[in-house]
Amino acid sequence: MYICVCSGVTEQQVRDAVCDGAFSVNELSARLGVAAACGCCRALAAQILDETLQVLGLPENRAAA
């Protein structure tokens, strides 16, 4: 599923980036372009980030979002 239409980023790309060490929405934005244009996807990106961190057993990092 696409979560960022502006940059053409999928949910799987976000999950993969988190697994590769992107632990904040700002890092996702730098790596993938998420929330870099209109910002409408920022909340969904943060949710997917938190879900993936939880699966990995790492603390959520919304403060850095």
N, C-alpha and C positions, 0 to 999 in steps of 0.2 A: 504494500500500500504506500502511495506517495504521501509524505507528511509535509514536504516543502515543495510546492509546485513551482515557485519562483526559481529555485535552484535544481529542481528535479531530483530531490533526495528521497529515498525510500526508508521505511521503517527499518529494514534489514541493514541498510548502510549505517544508520544511526547506531543500531545494536553492535555492528561490527566495529565501529569507531570507538564505542565505549569499551569493548573488549580489548581494543588496542591502546587504551589509556586515556581517552577523552572523558574526563570526569566532570565536566561542566558544560552548560549550554554555550558558553563563550568558546570553549575548546571545540565543540561541535561546529560552531559557526566558522571558526578559523579553518578547520579541516574540510568541512563539507559545504559551507555556505548557508547552513540552516539559520533562519531568522536574520539573515544579512540584508534582505531587501525589505519586504513589507512587514515582517515580524509576526504575521498571523499564526505561524506554526510554532512559535516559541514555547507556548504552554504545552503543546503536544510533545515537542522535543524533550522538554523537561520531564514530562511524565514517562516517556520511553526511557530516558536516561535513568530515572529513579528505579523503574521496574528492572532494568538490566543490571544496575548496581546491586539491587536486592538479590537477584538471581545469583550474582557473582559473590554474594556475601559481603559486599562492601557497603559502607554507610552512604545514605542518600546525600546529595550535595546540591540542594536547591539554593542554598545561600549564594553560591557562585553563579547561579543562573542569571 
